[in-house]
Amino acid sequence: MRSTGSPVQVQRSTIAFESDTCTARHVAPLCSQRSRTATGDSVSFAAMAGIVPDHIEQYALAHTTPVDGWMDALAEETRATLPAPGMLSGAVEGRLLEMLVFATGARRVLEFGTYSGYSALSMARALPPDGRIFTLEVDPKHAEFAQRHIEVSPYADRIEILLGPALESVERLDGPFDLVFIDADKENYARYYEAALAKLSPRGLIAVDNTLWSGAVLDPETDDASDSTRALAAFNDMVVADPRVVCVMLTIRDGVTLIRPRA
Ligand SMILES: C[S@@+](CC[C@H](N)C(=O)[O-])C[C@H]1O[C@@H](n2cnc3c(N)ncnc32)[C@H](O)[C@@H]1O
C-alpha cells in the first residue's frame, strides 16, 4: 500500500491485466507486455491498472453519459479476443476525448496507437461530417480488428487507419491537425510529441495518455523501472519545461496530459 496523498489508499498490486510474459519484477504497479508484429518487430504495451481506485472509477463511469451499445460490444470483444485489453481507453477517457474534439471544434485529428479503435471511434462521435481522423497502428491484427468495427460504425467515412510504424506513417501526412492523441509505444512519446507539434494547428491540442503510468513515473530510477517508465518520466519532465507549450496533467485513468502551444 502506498499513500497517494488523497484520503484513499491505492492497492498498488491491483492490476487489471497480467500477461504471461510478466515477471515478478513487473507485476506492480504495471506490467510491460511484448508482442510481435507480422514483420517480426517487437512492440511493447502497457498492461496496467489506472491510478484511480476502482470504486471511484466505477462511480465516475456511472456518472458519465453511457456509450452506445456497439461501443460496449467493441470493448467486450476487445477484452475477449485481443491481447493486453488493459490498453483500451474505455468509456470515461473516451468521453473526455470526445469532449476535447467538441470543445476545440477539431476537424482534423491524428492518433498515435489505434489498438481496437475505441478511442478513434470515441473522438469520431464529436467530429463534423467533413472531419477526419488519421490513426496510426503498427500491428496488423489490431488494425484489422479496428477496421472491422469502424466499417460497421456510423463513422466509417471519417476514420483512416495507417498501418506501419507511426513515425514513418506520420511523415506521409500533411498537417495541420487540431487534436493529436498520443497513445502508442511509450519509448517513442518524445518523438511523437515533436512530430505532433510540427503539424499542430495554432489553436491545436495534444492529449497524451498514460503519463502517470500507474504512478511508476514517480520512481523512474529504481532498478526495476521499465524502459517505458523511464521514457515517460523523462517525457513528463521535458514537456513541463518546454517553453513552447502550456500543459496540464490530469489524474484521469492512468494520467492524461493536455498540451497546447504557447501563444
Ligand atoms: C495503448 S494502445 C492504443 C489504445 C487506443 N488508443 C485506445 O485508447 O483504445 C497502443 C497501440 O499502439 C500500437 N503501437 C505500438 N508501437 C507502435 C508503433 N511504433 N507505431 C504504431 N503503433 C504502435 C500498439 O500495437 C497498440 O495497438
The ligand as an SDF file (V2000), in Angstrom:
LIG
                    3D

 27 29  0  0  0  0  0  0  0  0999 V2000
   -2.4010    1.6990  -25.7280 C   0  0  0  0  0  0  0  0  0  0  0  0
   -2.7700    1.0240  -27.2820 S   0  0  0  0  0  0  0  0  0  0  0  0
   -3.8180    2.2300  -28.0290 C   0  0  0  0  0  0  0  0  0  0  0  0
   -5.1710    2.2530  -27.3920 C   0  0  0  0  0  0  0  0  0  0  0  0
   -6.1680    3.0880  -28.1360 C   0  0  0  0  0  0  0  0  0  0  0  0
   -5.6730    4.4310  -28.3970 N   0  0  0  0  0  0  0  0  0  0  0  0
   -7.4240    3.2040  -27.2810 C   0  0  0  0  0  0  0  0  0  0  0  0
   -7.4580    4.1250  -26.4610 O   0  0  0  0  0  0  0  0  0  0  0  0
   -8.3270    2.3960  -27.3680 O   0  0  0  0  0  0  0  0  0  0  0  0
   -1.2540    1.2400  -28.1230 C   0  0  0  0  0  0  0  0  0  0  0  0
   -1.2750    0.7980  -29.5710 C   0  0  0  0  0  0  0  0  0  0  0  0
   -0.0880    1.3250  -30.1930 O   0  0  0  0  0  0  0  0  0  0  0  0
    0.3760    0.3910  -31.1120 C   0  0  0  0  0  0  0  0  0  0  0  0
    1.8100    0.6510  -31.3290 N   0  0  0  0  0  0  0  0  0  0  0  0
    2.8640    0.3140  -30.5560 C   0  0  0  0  0  0  0  0  0  0  0  0
    4.0030    0.7250  -31.1160 N   0  0  0  0  0  0  0  0  0  0  0  0
    3.6710    1.3460  -32.2740 C   0  0  0  0  0  0  0  0  0  0  0  0
    4.4160    1.9900  -33.2990 C   0  0  0  0  0  0  0  0  0  0  0  0
    5.7460    2.0820  -33.2470 N   0  0  0  0  0  0  0  0  0  0  0  0
    3.7470    2.5110  -34.3370 N   0  0  0  0  0  0  0  0  0  0  0  0
    2.3800    2.4430  -34.3990 C   0  0  0  0  0  0  0  0  0  0  0  0
    1.6300    1.8380  -33.4630 N   0  0  0  0  0  0  0  0  0  0  0  0
    2.2620    1.2990  -32.4020 C   0  0  0  0  0  0  0  0  0  0  0  0
    0.1140   -0.9690  -30.4490 C   0  0  0  0  0  0  0  0  0  0  0  0
    0.1220   -2.0130  -31.3920 O   0  0  0  0  0  0  0  0  0  0  0  0
   -1.2200   -0.7180  -29.7850 C   0  0  0  0  0  0  0  0  0  0  0  0
   -2.2720   -1.1410  -30.6130 O   0  0  0  0  0  0  0  0  0  0  0  0
  1  2  1  0
  2  3  1  0
  2 10  1  0
  3  4  1  0
  4  5  1  0
  5  6  1  0
  5  7  1  0
  7  8  2  0
  7  9  1  0
 10 11  1  0
 11 12  1  0
 11 26  1  0
 12 13  1  0
 13 14  1  0
 13 24  1  0
 14 15  1  0
 14 23  1  0
 15 16  2  0
 16 17  1  0
 17 18  1  0
 17 23  2  0
 18 19  1  0
 18 20  2  0
 20 21  1  0
 21 22  2  0
 22 23  1  0
 24 25  1  0
 24 26  1  0
 26 27  1  0
M  CHG  2   2   1   9  -1
M  END
$$$$
